[in-house]
Amino acid sequence: IGVSCGAAVFPEHGRDAASLLRAADAALFRAKELGRNRLCVYDPELLIAASNRFRIEQALRKAIEGGDFVLHFQPQVCLGRLQTTTVEALLRWRQNGSQIVPASDFIAIAEQSGLMLDLNFWVLEQAAEAVRAWRAAGWTDARVAINVSAQQFVAGDFLADIERLLKRFELPPDCLELELTENMLQTGAITVETLHSLRLLGVATALDDFGTGYSSLTSLERLPLSRVKLDRSVVAEVDWNPRAAAIARA
């Protein structure tokens, strides 16, 4: 059993029960943000941060209702064949009609507030619609890679959602590649079972940002993954550092 604690001190952090509880709650949120199993003492900056999170969360809810999100597609190029083999769907938030907000500015808050399931389902639908249009226009082997959140991946009906999506847009399974992060692989048996089911269905799965988490080469051998995407930090020195080159080659 682990314990996350948030502490507030009278009278510095509040002079009544409500103020002290609000301050302690902000400190507790910070303790969880830092990885849990720790103690954090209240700081006035935490309440400002909590207020900002709440503001962004409310704006996200309105953005989902108002359709203010857009997908950008980043090509993945095979240098050997000089061909674009896959495009990666990147979620962006369009504010005030023109300002584009990158996912890194809002994904963490969306996950904490339970909004990621709605966002991920929207991304899947938009990406499937785009692939269908590309294939109809002549790019017959068009393929899209989509990032999947841990909340979505371990949901009991995720596999059924993917099957319904492919059927609805009349797409073959190999037109999708689902990207997972290393942290998601720590979720255990449910993750492994879903990976096997996706492979049987014919949907590819890729491990994203390998090298930033705790996955070992043993886990790569054990998991039914289609691809491993090395993080930039792993390949940054491969042209001059023999050790980095050996790791990337392995």
Secondary structure, DSSP 4 states (H G I P E B T S, - for coil): ----EEE--TTTT-SSHHHHHHHHHHHHHHHHHTTSSSEEE--HHHHHHHHHHHHHHHHHHHHHHHT-EEEEEEEEEETTTTEEEEEEEEEEEEETTTEEEEGGGTHHHHHHTT-HHHHHHHHHHHHHHHHHHHHHTT-TT--EEEE--HHHHTSTTHHHHHHHHHHHTT--GGGEEEEEEGGGGGGTHHHHHHHHHHHHHT-EEEEEEETSSS--HHHHHHS--SEEEE-HHHHTTTTT-HHHHHHHH-
